[in-house]
């Protein structure tokens, strides 16, 4: 619960801070590209998490079956999500023009990089799901705090060292690339 509140605050605060450094138009373009990027990665991952959580919870005492199930879930989810995200990234310009019009052209330039970061989201979310299945909510909260801290540092560095709108869309990529929960979920498996 605390990690959910922390995540919501972080996402909202991130947009406020971005709005201070960049124009409202750039923030709007970035937010629209984020919405398109999250369409497949977040929704697909949320569905898979809701289905696999009870299944993996039932076999949590059998480590071999749980790890085999976890690996299968990761493989299938990453395969499907990666294909969807790279497709959306590849057709971002015609997709944006067709669905919401040419005034959102800048969002079409942000979308391919956001899709790269979004393709890593299932790995991140399912690893955190494994920590919850194993009853390690303490690690889950600690990892959320570490991720927000690392992300804040990298965002500050990007804002001051590379003051350009393209620095914005590297945020999800770096946030999902820093996956300490991957190591911890395997360590506890």
Secondary structure, DSSP 8 states (H G I E B T S, - for coil): -HHHHHHHHHHHHHHHHHHHHS-HHHHHHHHHHHHHHHHHHHHHHHHHHHHHHHHHHHTTT-HHHHHHHHHHHHHHHHHHHHHHHHHHHHTHHHHHHHHH-GGGHHHHHHHHHHHHHHHTHHHHHHHHHHHHHTT-HHHHHHHHHHHHHHHHHHHHHHHHHS-SGGGGGGHHHHHHH--HHHHHHHHH-
